[in-house]
């Protein structure tokens, strides 16, 4: 059963932080615009199509859906990321075009505002920029939302019996994480100088279910995790399953459970006028 606890309506414009100037132009439906499919195997979460934002100096530019803008504006990328939110259905309500149509946003950040990098923004560490996006969505898309706590099925990431096998990075390691398919068609998750939340994100992209960090581990780690494809039992591959590989290789495990996650309900939205 899903439980909802309604909280106060969020009035983003009242936070008083806006772009100096901003242009919003409709691009069209995702497929017509050439975006990546969100419906096929291995696709992105519904509503998460589009290009990565550009955060350079005092400019913010992106072509994507309002749904993706909402996930960034309200800090979901700090813990979950757009696909994470979509798979867990943490943002609900609103008209269908919020998820299916893309818009080009070009905005100028005020000179006295903090200067953020792309990595800071995508990791949810660009608080003032998030507030600017909230105001943009309120002013140009007439977005109205409220928070709800929603209990959903999740995987709890915990330390396995025998302890963690994660390694600490060396000074020469370069920060980054990702996923690749090996020549034998097995999956390989790789992280260098990253936190547990980055591993949890990769596990979400693999399992399509929210992963809640309950390891108690802090700081940065290196990891390499190889396992057979999670969702294709017909593939001719060798290697252990994800649930076997995780404790054997990293000293961690995934347990099926439920947890209350912070959700968002779209109460209303309107297509912006062309400017």
Order of alpha helices (4+ residues) and beta strands (2+ residues): beta-beta-alpha-beta-beta-alpha-alpha-beta-alpha-beta-alpha-alpha-beta-beta-beta-alpha-beta-beta-alpha-beta
